[in-house]
Amino acid sequence: MFTGIVQGTAEVLEARDHDGLRTLVLVLPAGREEGLAVGASIAVGGVCLTVVGFQGRRVTFDCIEETLSRTTLSGLRVGDRVNIERAARLGDELGGHLVSGHVTATVPLRARTEEGGNLTLRFGVAPPHDRYVLSKGFLALDGCSLTVGEVSEGTFAVHLIPETRRVTTLEGLRVGDRANLELDAQTVAMVDTVERVLRARG
């Protein structure tokens, strides 16, 4: 599990496609390699990946077709940067919300608006996922825990403070780019339960 509090960005050193897999080699931010082991989980752009090898800060991951078809990892190129979060440990502060790293879908950036130090990003979201995006609810974009702002038909907005813009890759998104969306599991369960009860009552 993760918290959605991005710990920095990692540069893509290699991106190799072979045997139906994509092997990614990233260099972690300084200090994020401490205690690392093969088999550990790291959220890469919001996607939970398993460490298959490492040497110092250089870490290797294998991505299968299912992961590539549902996330933006298939489009990564050498030199790109991705948000990184090591798995949460018992006793860690939960500053965001519980995030699994299991991406729901990718969503396109429809608009970006800057006002002072604030940045508003508006994304498109299609059925059936749109019914789980609620104003002031939680979701994760590229692994970053965010509170939903305004919701309108087919779109939702998030508002980024300067610290989020500085620490994550969201600042670099441009209209037309896609982000990995993970819906909040509690919101999904709650909406599905309410809908099921209402249907049962006719």
PAZA-726673 format. One line per 5 residues: number of its first residue (from 1); their letters; for each residue x, y, z of N, C-alpha, C. Coordinates in steps of 0.001 Angstrom, whole numbers, plus 500000, padded with zeros to 6 digits. Example, Ala and Ser with C-alpha at 12.3 -4.5 7.8 and 13.67 -1.06 7.14 Angstrom:
REM residues 2
1	AS	513190/494310/507800/512300/495500/507800/513200/496700/507800 | 512850/497750/507080/513670/498940/507140/512900/500030/507870
END
This chain:
REM residues 202
1	MFTGI	500837/498802/500000/500000/500000/500000/500874/501251/500000 | 500286/502340/499539/500975/503625/499458/500065/504697/500046 | 500627/505906/500205/499860/506997/500789/499474/508063/499768 | 500070/507997/498582/499815/509032/497592/500617/510299/497830 | 501560/510248/498789/502463/511377/499011/503749/511091/498243
6	VQGTA	503879/511716/497088/505014/511462/496205/506311/511879/496887 | 507324/511002/496795/508605/511229/497482/509673/511806/496571 | 509302/512121/495361/510252/512677/494403/510001/512086/493031 | 510860/512431/492097/510735/511895/490742/511992/511116/490390 | 511822/510126/489519/512927/509290/489066/513067/509435/487561
11	EVLEA	514304/509427/487087/514563/509519/485655/514592/508127/485039 | 514001/508008/483855/514045/506751/483107/515404/506657/482398 | 516187/505644/482787/517503/505430/482166/517418/504475/480983 | 516539/503481/481077/516344/502510/479997/514873/502146/479914 | 514419/501852/478688/513060/501358/478450/513154/500371/477303
16	RDHDG	513201/499073/477633/513430/498031/476637/512190/497152/476494 | 511753/496943/475261/510622/496063/474985/511151/494728/474470 | 510705/493625/475107/511190/492299/474720/510253/491237/475276 | 510001/490200/474473/509226/489032/474913/507887/489411/475568 | 507227/490411/475034/505943/490818/475584/506047/491610/476874
21	LRTLV	507257/491977/477265/507486/492753/478483/508107/494095/478126 | 508043/495005/479070/508828/496238/478981/509639/496330/480255 | 510959/496377/480102/511852/496526/481244/512233/497990/481392 | 511981/498516/482579/512317/499906/482887/513453/499943/483900 | 514430/500788/483645/515493/501043/484606/515413/502511/484988
26	LVLPA	515228/502765/486281/515088/504130/486792/516192/504425/487774 | 516495/505707/487939/517402/506112/489005/516572/506845/490054 | 516556/506293/491273/515737/506845/492349/516338/508129/492888 | 515506/508987/493490/516044/510154/494194/516983/509703/495312 | 517955/510521/495635/518940/510183/496672/518253/509828/497976
31	GREEG	518663/508717/498574/518129/508271/499849/516961/507323/499734 | 516318/507269/498577/515135/506412/498426/515505/504960/498157 | 516803/504684/498013/517243/503302/497805/517519/502575/499115 | 517473/503281/500230/517810/502674/501520/516834/501556/501875 | 517379/500397/502242/516563/499261/502629/515886/498555/501473
36	LAVGA	516258/498903/500245/515619/498312/499076/515999/496834/498939 | 515077/496024/498444/515329/494602/498221/514570/494145/496989 | 515082/493114/496330/514349/492509/495224/513011/491998/495765 | 511950/492280/495030/510604/491916/495473/509858/493044/496149 | 510550/494132/496461/509896/495283/497083/508962/495955/496079
41	SIAVG	507963/496645/496601/507007/497373/495758/507312/498864/495779 | 507284/499465/494600/507452/500907/494459/506371/501406/493507 | 505726/502505/493864/504757/503133/492958/505528/503991/491962 | 505399/503657/490688/506078/504363/489595/505001/505029/488743 | 504907/506343/488837/503830/507027/488134/502463/506562/488600
46	GVCLT	502403/506130/489866/501133/505664/490427/500856/504197/490190 | 501781/503489/489536/501604/502070/489229/502481/501246/490163 | 501885/500306/490880/502649/499449/491787/503487/498473/490967 | 504817/498595/491064/505731/497714/490350/506637/496999/491347 | 507101/495816/490945/507971/495000/491782/509419/495176/491346
51	VVGFQ	510294/495413/492296/511728/495535/492007/512260/494161/491611 | 512869/494065/490417/513458/492792/489976/514979/492831/490022 | 515542/494011/490246/516986/494142/490386/517338/495569/490730 | 518476/495745/491363/518916/497107/491670/520417/497125/491914 | 521003/498284/491675/522416/498529/491967/522526/499974/492403
56	GRRVT	522677/500166/493705/522644/501522/494230/521272/502119/493989 | 521246/503276/493341/519975/503955/493070/519335/503517/491757 | 520037/502703/490971/519483/502189/489711/518601/500977/490007 | 517327/501074/489629/516362/500021/489960/515683/499549/488682 | 515490/498222/488590/514909/497615/487394/513544/497018/487706
61	FDCIE	512601/497234/486781/511243/496712/486887/510861/496057/485557 | 510031/495019/485620/509435/494436/484422/507947/494747/484419 | 507436/495239/483279/506014/495552/483141/505392/494577/482151 | 504308/493908/482550/503628/492975/481671/502608/493710/480813 | 502057/492993/479826/501137/493601/478870/499919/494208/479550
66	ETLSR	499382/493541/480576/498216/494076/481290/498514/495454/481864 | 499682/495613/482453/500084/496909/483007/500243/497939/481898 | 500888/497550/480824/501156/498486/479736/499871/498942/479057 | 498878/498045/478968/497639/498393/478274/496747/499318/479091 | 496946/499376/480403/496050/500147/481270/496681/501426/481830
71	TTLSG	497966/501647/481566/498662/502776/482179/499463/503549/481134 | 500094/504610/481596/500928/505422/480698/502355/504901/480603 | 502680/503811/481298/504067/503325/481309/504541/502869/479938 | 503601/502472/479073/503989/502026/477732/504596/503153/476911 | 504293/504393/477275/504788/505532/476519/506055/506158/477067
76	LRVGD	506599/505608/478161/507799/506197/478744/509009/506045/477828 | 509822/507076/477790/511039/507073/476997/512223/507473/477880 | 513422/507136/477424/514631/507505/478161/514655/509024/478375 | 514924/509416/479610/514961/510840/479953/513687/511349/480584 | 512583/510620/480412/511335/511014/481075/511487/510884/482587
81	RVNIE	510631/511588/483313/510628/511491/484768/509258/511001/485235 | 509259/510228/486316/508023/509676/486866/507993/509890/488372 | 506784/510019/488910/506622/510131/490361/506974/508803/491023 | 507601/508896/492197/508047/507709/492926/507533/507765/494363 | 507061/506602/494842/506767/506452/496277/507104/505032/496694
86	RAARL	507931/504900/497733/508187/503591/498322/506952/503148/499092 | 506770/501829/499226/505614/501300/499944/505591/501802/501380 | 504381/502069/501890/504220/502545/503268/504570/501426/504243 | 505111/501814/505392/505424/500861/506453/504543/501151/507660 | 504295/500116/508449/503487/500271/509649/504081/501363/510524
91	GDELG	503257/502314/510921/503719/503410/511752/504034/504678/510988 | 504101/504587/509618/504332/505786/508828/503139/506728/508923 | 503416/507999/508817/502330/508984/508784/501548/508843/507485 | 500226/508800/507587/499367/508715/506406/498919/510128/506058 | 499709/510774/505213/499426/512165/504899/498434/512350/503771
96	GHLVS	498261/511322/502924/497328/511436/501815/496112/510570/502068 | 495950/509516/501262/494925/508509/501512/495482/507173/501037 | 494880/506074/501452/495387/504767/501074/495273/504562/499563 | 496398/504217/498969/496499/504034/497524/497112/502661/497276 | 496547/501899/496345/497042/500541/496097/498061/500469/494971
101	GHVTA	498061/501468/494091/498923/501395/492917/498312/500586/491794 | 497013/500250/491912/496287/499539/490865/495481/500565/490078 | 496003/500947/488936/495428/502033/488145/494075/501627/487567 | 493109/502522/487685/491763/502288/487169/491705/502512/485662 | 492286/503617/485222/492239/504000/483807/493197/505165/483617
106	TVPLR	493424/505529/482373/494144/506772/482118/493127/507827/481704 | 493386/509072/482096/492456/510170/481794/493211/511297/481106 | 492580/511951/480112/493243/513022/479369/493112/514376/480062 | 494158/515159/479982/494099/516530/480475/493377/517388/479444 | 492276/518006/479873/491465/518827/478969/491848/520305/479008
111	ARTEE	492265/520786/480204/492594/522212/480325/493495/522416/481527 | 494316/523464/481464/495118/523868/482625/495038/525376/482754 | 494836/525836/483989/494656/527256/484260/495566/527653/485414 | 496378/528668/485205/497277/529164/486254/496775/530499/486767 | 496791/530633/488098/496388/531889/488724/497277/532090/489930
116	GGNLT	498215/533025/489824/499206/533182/490882/500057/531931/490962 | 500209/531392/492162/500976/530164/492334/500144/528913/492233 | 498862/529084/491938/497957/527944/491883/497801/527442/490450 | 497703/526130/490315/497487/525517/489012/496267/524604/489101 | 495316/524832/488212/494132/523975/488135/494240/523121/486881
121	LRFGV	494124/521805/487070/494125/520866/485954/492731/520256/485845 | 492178/520258/484634/490863/519650/484415/491020/518450/483484 | 490564/517295/483981/490702/516043/483253/489343/515546/482783 | 489343/514817/481681/488151/514138/481236/488043/512787/481918 | 486824/512361/482203/486599/511037/482795/485313/510468/482216
126	APPHD	485409/509222/481746/484281/508607/481042/483578/507594/481935 | 482320/507241/481584/481649/506155/482284/482448/504859/482105 | 482401/503951/483070/481622/504023/484311/482365/504709/485453 | 483575/505204/485176/484406/505728/486263/483938/507074/486783 | 483208/507837/485962/482830/509188/486353/481941/509220/487587
131	RYVLS	481159/508165/487824/480239/508214/488963/480965/508075/490308 | 482244/507723/490274/483031/507602/491502/483876/508848/491783 | 483791/509838/490910/484560/511074/491083/483627/512113/491672 | 483818/512416/492961/482912/513293/493697/483656/514533/494180 | 482995/515659/494132/483599/516897/494617/484004/516747/496086
136	KGFLA	485242/517100/496394/485861/516998/497718/486186/515550/498116 | 486027/514628/497158/486459/513253/497392/487938/513112/497068 | 488451/511884/497213/489867/511621/496964/490034/510804/495693 | 491178/510993/495056/491644/510113/493995/493151/510312/493868 | 493782/509467/493065/495218/509616/492823/495449/509786/491328
141	LDGCS	496316/510737/490984/496728/510957/489603/498237/510803/489526 | 498691/509859/488703/500118/509540/488604/500726/509298/489983 | 499915/508693/490869/500388/508332/492198/500286/509425/493233 | 499772/510580/492865/499674/511725/493774/498266/511813/494355 | 498146/511739/495675/496853/511849/496344/496341/513276/496226
146	LTVGE	495128/513419/495686/494561/514739/495454/493096/514775/495864 | 492652/515966/496263/491241/516206/496543/490584/516742/495282 | 489445/516182/494945/488725/516617/493748/488108/517984/493997 | 488243/518856/493024/487596/520168/493085/486230/520093/492410 | 486038/520940/491414/484752/520982/490718/484581/519761/489815
151	VSEGT	483357/519257/489795/483008/518137/488912/481886/518600/487992 | 482067/518397/486702/480988/518667/485748/480872/517444/484858 | 479889/517443/483992/479623/516249/483198/480840/515875/482355 | 481440/514750/482681/482568/514243/481904/483920/514808/482244 | 484000/515722/483231/485298/516276/483623/485346/516515/485125
156	FAVHL	486564/516632/485642/486769/517029/487028/488056/517848/487106 | 488143/518687/488139/489305/519553/488321/490033/519197/489601 | 491344/519377/489595/492156/519309/490808/492984/520583/490869 | 493247/521037/492087/493975/522287/492298/495305/521968/492965 | 496400/522378/492347/497733/522043/492827/498382/523229/493518
161	IPETR	498874/522999/494732/499630/524027/495447/501072/524025/494925 | 501835/525075/495190/503208/525132/494688/504068/523931/495078 | 503897/523377/496289/504716/522240/496707/504437/521014/495842 | 503176/520760/495525/502835/519636/494646/503422/519851/493261 | 503368/521076/492780/503936/521390/491473/505447/521168/491472
166	RVTTL	506099/521450/492591/507553/521335/492669/508011/519882/492763 | 507287/519067/493525/507756/517718/493874/507325/516659/492856 | 506247/516897/492105/505696/515864/491230/505845/516237/489754 | 505447/515298/488907/505494/515518/487457/504237/516199/486925 | 503244/516443/487782/501975/517001/487305/502155/518382/486689
171	EGLRV	503142/519123/487170/503428/520451/486625/503701/520381/485120 | 504316/519297/484672/504718/519195/483274/503643/518701/482323 | 502470/518349/482839/501410/517861/481962/500877/518982/481075 | 500646/518643/479828/500078/519582/478874/498771/519034/478332 | 497923/519915/477824/496622/519494/477310/496810/518375/476282
176	GDRAN	496063/517297/476475/496177/516132/475602/496965/515001/476228 | 497846/515327/477196/498576/514283/477913/497607/513472/478765 | 497986/512238/479065/497150/511377/479899/497851/511104/481221 | 497045/510916/482267/497552/510607/483601/496915/509314/484084 | 497651/508599/484940/497120/507380/485541/496162/507748/486666
181	LELDA	494936/507267/486564/493909/507539/487568/493694/506301/488428 | 493758/506481/489739/493315/505442/490667/492187/506006/491511 | 491013/505415/491390/489873/505842/492188/490063/505417/493634 | 489436/506147/494540/489492/505806/495958/488614/504584/496214 | 489207/503525/496764/488483/502257/496955/487274/502424/497866
186	QTVAM	487381/503268/498892/486248/503464/499797/485091/504162/499090 | 485413/505116/498232/484365/505803/497473/483665/504832/496537 | 484438/503989/495858/483851/503002/494947/482916/502072/495713 | 483372/501559/496858/482552/500646/497653/481273/501324/498134 | 481388/502573/498561/480230/503300/499076/479202/503560/497974
191	VDTVE	479653/504034/496818/478736/504317/495717/478061/503033/495246 | 478831/501962/495090/478255/500690/494637/477229/500152/495642 | 477530/500302/496932/476604/499820/497966/475301/500602/497949 | 475393/501918/497874/474184/502755/497840/473350/502427/496612 | 474000/502282/495460/473257/501975/494242/472585/500613/494337
196	RVLRA	473258/499638/494930/472689/498297/495075/471473/498308/496012 | 471566/499068/497105/470443/499164/498055/469258/499860/497397 | 469522/500921/496650/468427/501638/495992/467743/500763/494955 | 468515/499984/494221/467912/499078/493233/467046/498023/493924 | 467523/497519/495052/466763/496492/495799/465448/497038/496313
201	RG	465431/498323/496638/464206/498951/497144/463260/499384/496038 | 463748/499242/494797/462896/499596/493659/462854/501082/493397
END
